[in-house]
Amino acid sequence: MSDPELLSPLTPPAPLAAGNVTRWGRLYGSSFALVIAQMAQQHAGPVVITT
């Protein structure tokens, strides 16, 4: 897992296997939506988001 201080919402890491969990914190404004949009664009299958 990457250091949370180095993660960018423009290039979020994709889960490596089914069941992997990624947690994001300290996202302000529309940055959470940006992370979701970028991750969904990178992934070929369905994306499930739980808030």
TORVEXVO-182737 format. One record per residue: x, y, z of N, C-alpha, C, O in turn; chain; residue number from 1. Coordinates in steps of 0.02 Angstrom, whole numbers, plus 50000, padded with zeros to 5 digits. Atoms other than C-alpha are relative to their C-alpha. Layout:
% residues N
<site n_east="X" n_north="Y" n_up="Z" ca_east="X" ca_north="Y" ca_up="Z" c_east="X" c_north="Y" c_up="Z" o_east="X" o_north="Y" o_up="Z" chain="A" resi="NUM"/>
...
***
This chain:
% residues 51
<site n_east="50042" n_north="49941" n_up="50000" ca_east="50000" ca_north="50000" ca_up="50000" c_east="50044" c_north="50062" c_up="50000" o_east="50097" o_north="50063" o_up="50031" chain="A" resi="1"/>
<site n_east="49962" n_north="49938" n_up="50006" ca_east="50061" ca_north="50175" ca_up="49960" c_east="49990" c_north="50043" c_up="50063" o_east="49941" o_north="50035" o_up="50099" chain="A" resi="2"/>
<site n_east="50004" n_north="49952" n_up="49946" ca_east="50094" ca_north="50310" ca_up="50088" c_east="49942" c_north="50048" c_up="49984" o_east="49942" o_north="50079" o_up="49931" chain="A" resi="3"/>
<site n_east="50058" n_north="49957" n_up="50014" ca_east="49929" ca_north="50408" ca_up="50104" c_east="50019" c_north="50072" c_up="49984" o_east="49982" o_north="50107" o_up="49950" chain="A" resi="4"/>
<site n_east="49979" n_north="49932" n_up="50013" ca_east="50026" ca_north="50571" ca_up="50100" c_east="50020" c_north="50010" c_up="49927" o_east="50023" o_north="50067" o_up="49903" chain="A" resi="5"/>
<site n_east="49976" n_north="49995" n_up="50068" ca_east="50085" ca_north="50532" ca_up="49923" c_east="49947" c_north="49984" c_up="49947" o_east="49962" o_north="49990" o_up="49887" chain="A" resi="6"/>
<site n_east="50052" n_north="50017" n_up="50047" ca_east="49920" ca_north="50481" ca_up="49843" c_east="49971" c_north="50063" c_up="49968" o_east="49962" o_north="50114" o_up="50002" chain="A" resi="7"/>
<site n_east="50030" n_north="49943" n_up="50035" ca_east="49846" ca_north="50597" ca_up="49712" c_east="49930" c_north="49981" c_up="49976" o_east="49920" o_north="49927" o_up="49951" chain="A" resi="8"/>
<site n_east="50067" n_north="50014" n_up="50026" ca_east="49660" ca_north="50609" ca_up="49671" c_east="49998" c_north="49998" c_up="49924" o_east="49949" o_north="49974" o_up="49895" chain="A" resi="9"/>
<site n_east="49998" n_north="50002" n_up="50073" ca_east="49712" ca_north="50630" ca_up="49489" c_east="50022" c_north="49932" c_up="49974" o_east="50006" o_north="49913" o_up="49917" chain="A" resi="10"/>
<site n_east="49976" n_north="50067" n_up="50019" ca_east="49795" ca_north="50458" ca_up="49485" c_east="49991" c_north="49952" c_up="50058" o_east="50040" o_north="49929" o_up="50087" chain="A" resi="11"/>
<site n_east="50012" n_north="50043" n_up="49942" ca_east="49712" ca_north="50352" ca_up="49619" c_east="50023" c_north="49928" c_up="49984" o_east="50015" o_north="49905" o_up="49928" chain="A" resi="12"/>
<site n_east="49979" n_north="50069" n_up="50011" ca_east="49783" ca_north="50176" ca_up="49642" c_east="49938" c_north="49955" c_up="49993" o_east="49892" o_north="49961" o_up="50033" chain="A" resi="13"/>
<site n_east="50055" n_north="50047" n_up="50008" ca_east="49667" ca_north="50041" ca_up="49578" c_east="50011" c_north="49941" c_up="50046" o_east="50068" o_north="49920" o_up="50056" chain="A" resi="14"/>
<site n_east="49992" n_north="50061" n_up="49959" ca_east="49633" ca_north="49893" ca_up="49694" c_east="50031" c_north="49945" c_up="49958" o_east="50013" o_north="49936" o_up="49900" chain="A" resi="15"/>
<site n_east="49964" n_north="50052" n_up="50037" ca_east="49746" ca_north="49749" ca_up="49644" c_east="49961" c_north="49935" c_up="49995" o_east="49975" o_north="49894" o_up="49951" chain="A" resi="16"/>
<site n_east="50039" n_north="50062" n_up="50001" ca_east="49620" ca_north="49611" ca_up="49683" c_east="49930" c_north="50014" c_up="50026" o_east="49918" o_north="50063" o_up="50061" chain="A" resi="17"/>
<site n_east="50068" n_north="49993" n_up="49975" ca_east="49436" ca_north="49587" ca_up="49718" c_east="50001" c_north="49998" c_up="50076" o_east="50037" o_north="49958" o_up="50106" chain="A" resi="18"/>
<site n_east="50003" n_north="49997" n_up="49927" ca_east="49395" ca_north="49631" ca_up="49897" c_east="50048" c_north="50048" c_up="50032" o_east="50043" o_north="50062" o_up="50091" chain="A" resi="19"/>
<site n_east="49954" n_north="49950" n_up="49972" ca_east="49537" ca_north="49756" ca_up="49918" c_east="49961" c_north="50064" c_up="50015" o_east="49914" o_north="50081" o_up="49980" chain="A" resi="20"/>
<site n_east="50034" n_north="49940" n_up="49978" ca_east="49484" ca_north="49914" ca_up="50008" c_east="50048" c_north="50059" c_up="49995" o_east="50106" o_north="50054" o_up="50016" chain="A" resi="21"/>
<site n_east="49961" n_north="49938" n_up="50001" ca_east="49547" ca_north="50090" ca_up="49976" c_east="49961" c_north="50052" c_up="50040" o_east="49902" o_north="50062" o_up="50029" chain="A" resi="22"/>
<site n_east="50033" n_north="49948" n_up="49959" ca_east="49509" ca_north="50225" ca_up="50105" c_east="50034" c_north="50066" c_up="49987" o_east="50096" o_north="50072" o_up="49986" chain="A" resi="23"/>
<site n_east="49975" n_north="49933" n_up="50011" ca_east="49527" ca_north="50409" ca_up="50070" c_east="49975" c_north="50045" c_up="50056" o_east="49919" o_north="50037" o_up="50079" chain="A" resi="24"/>
<site n_east="50020" n_north="49953" n_up="49949" ca_east="49523" ca_north="50548" ca_up="50198" c_east="50026" c_north="50069" c_up="49982" o_east="50068" o_north="50077" o_up="49938" chain="A" resi="25"/>
<site n_east="49981" n_north="49930" n_up="50010" ca_east="49542" ca_north="50737" ca_up="50205" c_east="49992" c_north="50022" c_up="49928" o_east="50033" o_north="50059" o_up="49900" chain="A" resi="26"/>
<site n_east="50016" n_north="49977" n_up="50068" ca_east="49463" ca_north="50760" ca_up="50034" c_east="49948" c_north="50056" c_up="50007" o_east="49897" o_north="50047" o_up="50040" chain="A" resi="27"/>
<site n_east="50043" n_north="49942" n_up="49992" ca_east="49382" ca_north="50930" ca_up="50019" c_east="49967" c_north="50019" c_up="49934" o_east="49992" o_north="50004" o_up="49880" chain="A" resi="28"/>
<site n_east="50036" n_north="49978" n_up="50059" ca_east="49255" ca_north="51003" ca_up="49899" c_east="49980" c_north="49941" c_up="49957" o_east="49952" o_north="49892" o_up="49981" chain="A" resi="29"/>
<site n_east="50019" n_north="50052" n_up="50047" ca_east="49230" ca_north="50897" ca_up="49745" c_east="50056" c_north="49949" c_up="49989" o_east="50052" o_north="49909" o_up="49942" chain="A" resi="30"/>
<site n_east="49943" n_north="50045" n_up="50011" ca_east="49394" ca_north="50801" ca_up="49764" c_east="49980" c_north="49926" c_up="50008" o_east="50009" o_north="49884" o_up="49974" chain="A" resi="31"/>
<site n_east="50023" n_north="50069" n_up="49993" ca_east="49302" ca_north="50642" ca_up="49822" c_east="49968" c_north="49977" c_up="49934" o_east="49980" o_north="49921" o_up="49912" chain="A" resi="32"/>
<site n_east="50031" n_north="50017" n_up="50065" ca_east="49199" ca_north="50644" ca_up="49661" c_east="50054" c_north="49992" c_up="49946" o_east="50047" o_north="49950" o_up="49902" chain="A" resi="33"/>
<site n_east="49946" n_north="50006" n_up="50047" ca_east="49360" ca_north="50670" ca_up="49563" c_east="50035" c_north="49932" c_up="50006" o_east="50050" o_north="49900" o_up="49956" chain="A" resi="34"/>
<site n_east="49969" n_north="50066" n_up="49988" ca_east="49439" ca_north="50515" ca_up="49643" c_east="49956" c_north="49945" c_up="49971" o_east="49981" o_north="49900" o_up="49937" chain="A" resi="35"/>
<site n_east="50046" n_north="50052" n_up="50024" ca_east="49284" ca_north="50411" ca_up="49603" c_east="49999" c_north="50000" c_up="49923" o_east="50003" o_north="49947" o_up="49893" chain="A" resi="36"/>
<site n_east="50002" n_north="49996" n_up="50073" ca_east="49277" ca_north="50473" ca_up="49423" c_east="50064" c_north="49974" c_up="49968" o_east="50062" o_north="49937" o_up="49919" chain="A" resi="37"/>
<site n_east="49936" n_north="50023" n_up="50026" ca_east="49462" ca_north="50442" ca_up="49393" c_east="50008" c_north="49924" c_up="50008" o_east="50031" o_north="49890" o_up="49962" chain="A" resi="38"/>
<site n_east="49994" n_north="50072" n_up="49988" ca_east="49457" ca_north="50268" ca_up="49471" c_east="49953" c_north="49961" c_up="49954" o_east="49972" o_north="49909" o_up="49927" chain="A" resi="39"/>
<site n_east="50048" n_north="50034" n_up="50043" ca_east="49301" ca_north="50219" ca_up="49373" c_east="50023" c_north="50001" c_up="49927" o_east="50012" o_north="49954" o_up="49890" chain="A" resi="40"/>
<site n_east="49975" n_north="49994" n_up="50068" ca_east="49382" ca_north="50280" ca_up="49212" c_east="50057" c_north="49951" c_up="49987" o_east="50064" o_north="49925" o_up="49932" chain="A" resi="41"/>
<site n_east="49943" n_north="50046" n_up="50006" ca_east="49537" ca_north="50172" ca_up="49244" c_east="49978" c_north="49927" c_up="50000" o_east="50012" o_north="49885" o_up="49970" chain="A" resi="42"/>
<site n_east="50021" n_north="50069" n_up="49989" ca_east="49439" ca_north="50015" ca_up="49288" c_east="49951" c_north="49977" c_up="49946" o_east="49904" o_north="50012" o_up="49929" chain="A" resi="43"/>
<site n_east="50043" n_north="50026" n_up="50054" ca_east="49359" ca_north="49906" ca_up="49154" c_east="49934" c_north="49971" c_up="50024" o_east="49886" o_north="49967" o_up="49986" chain="A" resi="44"/>
<site n_east="50061" n_north="50031" n_up="49973" ca_east="49229" ca_north="49826" ca_up="49268" c_east="49960" c_north="50048" c_up="50042" o_east="49973" o_north="50108" o_up="50043" chain="A" resi="45"/>
<site n_east="50042" n_north="49958" n_up="49957" ca_east="49097" ca_north="49889" ca_up="49388" c_east="50040" c_north="50026" c_up="50060" o_east="50086" o_north="49993" o_up="50084" chain="A" resi="46"/>
<site n_east="49968" n_north="49969" n_up="49942" ca_east="49149" ca_north="50004" ca_up="49531" c_east="49946" c_north="50011" c_up="50052" o_east="49894" o_north="50040" o_up="50037" chain="A" resi="47"/>
<site n_east="50048" n_north="49991" n_up="49945" ca_east="49059" ca_north="50001" ca_up="49699" c_east="50030" c_north="50049" c_up="50050" o_east="50086" o_north="50039" o_up="50074" chain="A" resi="48"/>
<site n_east="49979" n_north="49948" n_up="49953" ca_east="49073" ca_north="50154" ca_up="49811" c_east="49953" c_north="49999" c_up="50060" o_east="49892" o_north="50002" o_up="50051" chain="A" resi="49"/>
<site n_east="50039" n_north="49998" n_up="49939" ca_east="49015" ca_north="50151" ca_up="49992" c_east="50022" c_north="50060" c_up="50041" o_east="50081" o_north="50068" o_up="50055" chain="A" resi="50"/>
<site n_east="49982" n_north="49942" n_up="49960" ca_east="49007" ca_north="50312" ca_up="50091" c_east="49966" c_north="49997" c_up="50067" o_east="49975" o_north="50042" o_up="50108" chain="A" resi="51"/>
***
